Amino acid sequence: MAERHILVIGSGSVGQRHAANLAALGCLISCLDPRHDRRAELAAATPVVGAYGDLPTALGDPSLDGVVIGSPTKFHVRQAQAALAAGLPVLLEKPVSPGAAEAQALAAAVAESNVPLLLGYTWRWWPPLVEAKRLLAEGALGRLNHVRFVMAAHLADWHPWEPYQDWFMSSRELGGGALLDESHWIDQALWLFGLPESVFARIDKLSELEIDADDNVDLLLNYASGPRVSIHLDLHARPHEKTIKFVGEKGTLLWTADPNRLAMGREIADTWQETPFDCQRNDMFVAVAQEFLAVLNGQSPSCTIADGLAVMEVIEAARQSHAEGRLVTLGDG
Ligand SMILES: NC(=O)c1ccc[n+]([C@@H]2O[C@H](COP(=O)([O-])OP(=O)(O)OC[C@H]3O[C@@H](n4cnc5c(N)ncnc54)[C@H](O)[C@@H]3O)[C@@H](O)[C@H]2O)c1
C-alpha cells in the first residue's frame, strides 16, 4: 500500500497529536490552520508536505487520501461536508457540532456521498473502559441499578500554553463548554446502555471562570429497563476527577483515570480488587488513527455519525430540560 496522504484541519492541540501519530504510522501529512504560528508548531514536530491557511486550496491537492478535522467545534460540519464532497474519508473530532440540526445535515451528507466518516469519541478506544464494557456485558455486576459519571477539571489547567480565555473552549459561539466538549461521557453512556427514554438536566455557568460557555452540567438519564445514570461534567474543579462508578446487585465496578485502573468491590468494607492498566493517554489517539487507516482500506467505522447524532439528541433534550425545568422524553422536542 502506498503512503497515505492525510490533511489535518486545525493545527492546535489535537491536530498536532493526530499529525504526529499518523506520521508515525507511515502517513504523509499536510496541515491547515488560519494561524501561521500553529501551522509552524505542527510542522516543527511533524514534517509536512503542505501547510495551508484555507480549505479550498488544501482540498485542491489531488494526492490526498483522507482528512482529519480537529478545528473548533463550530467549524466541524462545514469542513466535513467539504471533505466528503471531495470524496475524502473523514476522521472527525467530537462533538459533531454545536447543535443537532447541523449534525443531521452532516449525516445526510455522509449518506449521500457514501464516503465514510469515523467519529473521534476516543474514550471508546481506552482499554480499561473496553474492559468495563466487557465485564458489564458478561454480567459481572448482575442487574445494574445506578451509574455515576464524573468528569471534573479546571479549564485553566487544560492548555497551560495559552490563556484559557483565548481558547475556543471558553466560547459558546465556537462550540466550547462542558456539555459539548465533555460529551465523551454522554457517548460512553449511550455506548454502554443505548439511548435513554428521558433526560433531566441543569446546565449552568457557576464558577468565576471568565468564559461565556457553560461550566457545570448535571444530567440524569432514565432508562425504562436499565440503570439510573447520572453524569456530572464541570470545568471548574480541582483536583481533577474522571471516574465512573457502576453499582449492581453483585457489587460495584469503579473506573478511575488517575490512578489508571478498574476496581471491583463486593464487600461492606471499603475493600477493592484492583486491576491496574499501563496505557497512556496518547494510546487512544493512536488506536483511532489506526482505525482511520483501516477505514481508508474499506473497513466500516466503529464510531459513526449516527453515534454523534445520538449524543446531539441527548444534548438537545438536556438543553430543553434545563430551559423548561422538566424531564424531557427523547423524541419529544
Ligand atoms: N477526542 C479527544 O479526546 C479530544 C481531545 C482534544 C480536543 N478534541 C476536539 O478537537 C477539537 C479541537 O480542540 P483543541 O483542543 O485541539 O483546540 P485548539 O484550540 O488547541 O486547536 C484548534 C485549532 O484550530 C484552529 N482553527 C480555528 N479556526 C479554524 C478553522 N476555521 N479551520 C481550521 N482550523 C481552525 C485554531 O487556530 C487552533 O490552532 C475540538 O472539537 C475538541 O473537542 C478532542
Ligand as a Chemical Component Dictionary entry (heavy atoms), coordinates in Angstrom:
data_LIG
# 
_chem_comp.id                   LIG 
_chem_comp.type                 NON-POLYMER 
_chem_comp.pdbx_formal_charge   0 
_chem_comp.three_letter_code    LIG 
# 
loop_
_chem_comp_atom.comp_id 
_chem_comp_atom.atom_id 
_chem_comp_atom.alt_atom_id 
_chem_comp_atom.type_symbol 
_chem_comp_atom.charge 
_chem_comp_atom.model_Cartn_x 
_chem_comp_atom.model_Cartn_y 
_chem_comp_atom.model_Cartn_z 
_chem_comp_atom.pdbx_ordinal 
LIG N1  N1  N 0  -11.014 13.189 21.341 1  
LIG C1  C1  C 0  -10.480 13.913 22.308 2  
LIG O1  O1  O 0  -10.255 13.445 23.403 3  
LIG C2  C2  C 0  -10.166 15.364 22.031 4  
LIG C3  C3  C 0  -9.107  15.971 22.705 5  
LIG C4  C4  C 0  -8.853  17.318 22.441 6  
LIG C5  C5  C 0  -9.657  18.019 21.546 7  
LIG N2  N2  N 1  -10.675 17.385 20.925 8  
LIG C6  C6  C 0  -11.557 18.120 19.982 9  
LIG O2  O2  O 0  -10.734 18.673 18.951 10 
LIG C7  C7  C 0  -11.191 19.967 18.581 11 
LIG C8  C8  C 0  -10.050 20.982 18.776 12 
LIG O3  O3  O 0  -9.649  21.010 20.126 13 
LIG P1  P1  P 0  -8.160  21.504 20.539 14 
LIG O4  O4  O 0  -8.063  21.282 21.991 15 
LIG O5  O5  O -1 -7.158  20.896 19.637 16 
LIG O6  O6  O 0  -8.274  23.063 20.258 17 
LIG P2  P2  P 0  -7.070  24.052 19.874 18 
LIG O7  O7  O 0  -7.598  25.414 20.087 19 
LIG O8  O8  O 0  -5.822  23.631 20.575 20 
LIG O9  O9  O 0  -6.860  23.785 18.317 21 
LIG C9  C9  C 0  -7.803  24.183 17.348 22 
LIG C10 C10 C 0  -7.034  24.813 16.197 23 
LIG O10 O10 O 0  -7.967  25.105 15.160 24 
LIG C11 C11 C 0  -7.594  26.339 14.596 25 
LIG N3  N3  N 0  -8.726  26.919 13.868 26 
LIG C12 C12 C 0  -9.522  27.955 14.233 27 
LIG N4  N4  N 0  -10.433 28.163 13.264 28 
LIG C13 C13 C 0  -10.198 27.245 12.287 29 
LIG C14 C14 C 0  -10.801 26.963 11.057 30 
LIG N5  N5  N 0  -11.846 27.657 10.594 31 
LIG N6  N6  N 0  -10.286 25.958 10.314 32 
LIG C15 C15 C 0  -9.237  25.218 10.752 33 
LIG N7  N7  N 0  -8.631  25.443 11.927 34 
LIG C16 C16 C 0  -9.121  26.447 12.693 35 
LIG C17 C17 C 0  -7.093  27.169 15.753 36 
LIG O11 O11 O 0  -6.245  28.229 15.300 37 
LIG C18 C18 C 0  -6.344  26.131 16.556 38 
LIG O12 O12 O 0  -4.973  26.070 16.223 39 
LIG C19 C19 C 0  -12.421 20.237 19.437 40 
LIG O13 O13 O 0  -13.586 19.874 18.736 41 
LIG C20 C20 C 0  -12.224 19.325 20.639 42 
LIG O14 O14 O 0  -13.432 18.939 21.250 43 
LIG C21 C21 C 0  -10.943 16.075 21.134 44 
# 
loop_
_chem_comp_bond.comp_id 
_chem_comp_bond.atom_id_1 
_chem_comp_bond.atom_id_2 
_chem_comp_bond.value_order 
_chem_comp_bond.pdbx_ordinal 
LIG N1  C1  SING 1  
LIG C1  O1  DOUB 2  
LIG C1  C2  SING 3  
LIG C2  C3  SING 4  
LIG C2  C21 DOUB 5  
LIG C3  C4  DOUB 6  
LIG C4  C5  SING 7  
LIG C5  N2  DOUB 8  
LIG N2  C6  SING 9  
LIG N2  C21 SING 10 
LIG C6  O2  SING 11 
LIG C6  C20 SING 12 
LIG O2  C7  SING 13 
LIG C7  C8  SING 14 
LIG C7  C19 SING 15 
LIG C8  O3  SING 16 
LIG O3  P1  SING 17 
LIG P1  O4  DOUB 18 
LIG P1  O5  SING 19 
LIG P1  O6  SING 20 
LIG O6  P2  SING 21 
LIG P2  O7  DOUB 22 
LIG P2  O8  SING 23 
LIG P2  O9  SING 24 
LIG O9  C9  SING 25 
LIG C9  C10 SING 26 
LIG C10 O10 SING 27 
LIG C10 C18 SING 28 
LIG O10 C11 SING 29 
LIG C11 N3  SING 30 
LIG C11 C17 SING 31 
LIG N3  C12 SING 32 
LIG N3  C16 SING 33 
LIG C12 N4  DOUB 34 
LIG N4  C13 SING 35 
LIG C13 C14 SING 36 
LIG C13 C16 DOUB 37 
LIG C14 N5  SING 38 
LIG C14 N6  DOUB 39 
LIG N6  C15 SING 40 
LIG C15 N7  DOUB 41 
LIG N7  C16 SING 42 
LIG C17 O11 SING 43 
LIG C17 C18 SING 44 
LIG C18 O12 SING 45 
LIG C19 O13 SING 46 
LIG C19 C20 SING 47 
LIG C20 O14 SING 48 
# 
